[in-house]
Amino acid sequence: MFKFNELPDFDKHIANSNPNYNGLIELVHGVAKDYVQQGSTVYDIGCSSGSLLNSLRCYGAKLYGVDVVDIRKHKDFDFIMSSGTDALKSADTIDVIFSIFTAQFMGLGRSAYFDELTRHINDGAVCFFAEKVILDDNKLNSVVQKNLLAHKRKSFTDTEILDKEEALSGVMHPLTNNQLNTAFLDNVDATEVWQSYNFKCYFLQSNK
Ligand SMILES: C[S@@+](CC[C@H](N)C(=O)[O-])C[C@H]1O[C@@H](n2cnc3c(N)ncnc32)[C@H](O)[C@@H]1O
C-alpha cells in the first residue's frame, strides 16, 4: 500500500513523477493570486507538504490545509486532519478551493466529495481541480502512458517505478475523462487551464 508519509521529500517526488508539475503550480499560484484576497477563506484539500498554501500566505487570507495524513513541511496555516468530504461538510463559506491530485485517491467516497465541491462552488467558491485521467481514446492513452514511463525513468529506477505502481494500484482510482465529466465537471462551469500528458487541471466556478 502506498504511503505518502513514507516519502522523504514529497515535493521532489511529485515534481519528478508528474511531468511539468512545477508549471502547474506556477499557473495555479499565478491565477489564484487574483482570487485570494485579504480575509478570503482558502481550503487546500490534500495539502500534503503545505507548499501551495505557504506560497499564498502573503495575501492575508485564512488558509486551511486538509489531509488524511500529516506530512507538512510548512505549518503556517490551520491544518485539519480529516477527509476532504468531511472538512467541506463542516466548512462555512469558502472563496477558493484547491483539489490538486487528491480526488483520484478517493474510491467509493468520491461522489460525496464531488457533491460537497459542487455545493461550495454553487455557493460562490472557485476551485482549481487537477486530476490524473484515463484518456478516452485507448490508443492515445497507451502511447501517453509509454511516454510517461520514459519521463519517470529519468528520475526513478525500473524497480522503483514498478514498486510504486503496485503500491498505488489499491489506492489510486483515476476516472476516464468521460466519467469525470459525468460525475462532476458537467455540473459546474469547468474550464481546462492546463494539461501535461494525462494530467489535467480545471478552473471551476458556478454555472448558475
Ligand atoms: C498526490 S498527493 C497531492 C498533494 C498536493 N495536493 C500536491 O499537488 O502537491 C494527494 C494527497 O491527498 C491526500 N488524500 C488522499 N485521500 C484524501 C482524502 N480522502 N481527503 C483528503 N486528503 C486526501 C493524500 O494524503 C496526499 O497528501
Ligand as a Chemical Component Dictionary entry (heavy atoms), coordinates in Angstrom:
data_LIG
# 
_chem_comp.id                   LIG 
_chem_comp.type                 NON-POLYMER 
_chem_comp.pdbx_formal_charge   0 
_chem_comp.three_letter_code    LIG 
# 
loop_
_chem_comp_atom.comp_id 
_chem_comp_atom.atom_id 
_chem_comp_atom.alt_atom_id 
_chem_comp_atom.type_symbol 
_chem_comp_atom.charge 
_chem_comp_atom.model_Cartn_x 
_chem_comp_atom.model_Cartn_y 
_chem_comp_atom.model_Cartn_z 
_chem_comp_atom.pdbx_ordinal 
LIG C1  C1  C 0  -0.807 13.177 -4.899 1  
LIG S1  S1  S 1  -0.942 13.964 -3.335 2  
LIG C2  C2  C 0  -1.224 15.615 -3.904 3  
LIG C3  C3  C 0  -0.772 16.611 -2.930 4  
LIG C4  C4  C 0  -0.877 18.090 -3.267 5  
LIG N1  N1  N 0  -2.243 18.492 -3.493 6  
LIG C5  C5  C 0  0.012  18.436 -4.407 7  
LIG O1  O1  O 0  -0.413 18.574 -5.546 8  
LIG O2  O2  O -1 1.217  18.568 -4.190 9  
LIG C6  C6  C 0  -2.520 13.501 -2.708 10 
LIG C7  C7  C 0  -2.773 13.963 -1.285 11 
LIG O3  O3  O 0  -4.146 13.749 -0.979 12 
LIG C8  C8  C 0  -4.249 13.202 0.325  13 
LIG N2  N2  N 0  -5.532 12.488 0.418  14 
LIG C9  C9  C 0  -5.843 11.253 -0.030 15 
LIG N3  N3  N 0  -7.128 10.961 0.226  16 
LIG C10 C10 C 0  -7.653 12.042 0.837  17 
LIG C11 C11 C 0  -8.939 12.367 1.350  18 
LIG N4  N4  N 0  -9.961 11.492 1.272  19 
LIG N5  N5  N 0  -9.119 13.574 1.909  20 
LIG C12 C12 C 0  -8.100 14.473 1.994  21 
LIG N6  N6  N 0  -6.853 14.222 1.518  22 
LIG C13 C13 C 0  -6.636 13.032 0.952  23 
LIG C14 C14 C 0  -3.015 12.313 0.462  24 
LIG O4  O4  O 0  -2.723 12.037 1.822  25 
LIG C15 C15 C 0  -1.971 13.175 -0.235 26 
LIG O5  O5  O 0  -1.338 14.055 0.662  27 
# 
loop_
_chem_comp_bond.comp_id 
_chem_comp_bond.atom_id_1 
_chem_comp_bond.atom_id_2 
_chem_comp_bond.value_order 
_chem_comp_bond.pdbx_ordinal 
LIG C1  S1  SING 1  
LIG S1  C2  SING 2  
LIG S1  C6  SING 3  
LIG C2  C3  SING 4  
LIG C3  C4  SING 5  
LIG C4  N1  SING 6  
LIG C4  C5  SING 7  
LIG C5  O1  DOUB 8  
LIG C5  O2  SING 9  
LIG C6  C7  SING 10 
LIG C7  O3  SING 11 
LIG C7  C15 SING 12 
LIG O3  C8  SING 13 
LIG C8  N2  SING 14 
LIG C8  C14 SING 15 
LIG N2  C9  SING 16 
LIG N2  C13 SING 17 
LIG C9  N3  DOUB 18 
LIG N3  C10 SING 19 
LIG C10 C11 SING 20 
LIG C10 C13 DOUB 21 
LIG C11 N4  SING 22 
LIG C11 N5  DOUB 23 
LIG N5  C12 SING 24 
LIG C12 N6  DOUB 25 
LIG N6  C13 SING 26 
LIG C14 O4  SING 27 
LIG C14 C15 SING 28 
LIG C15 O5  SING 29 
# 
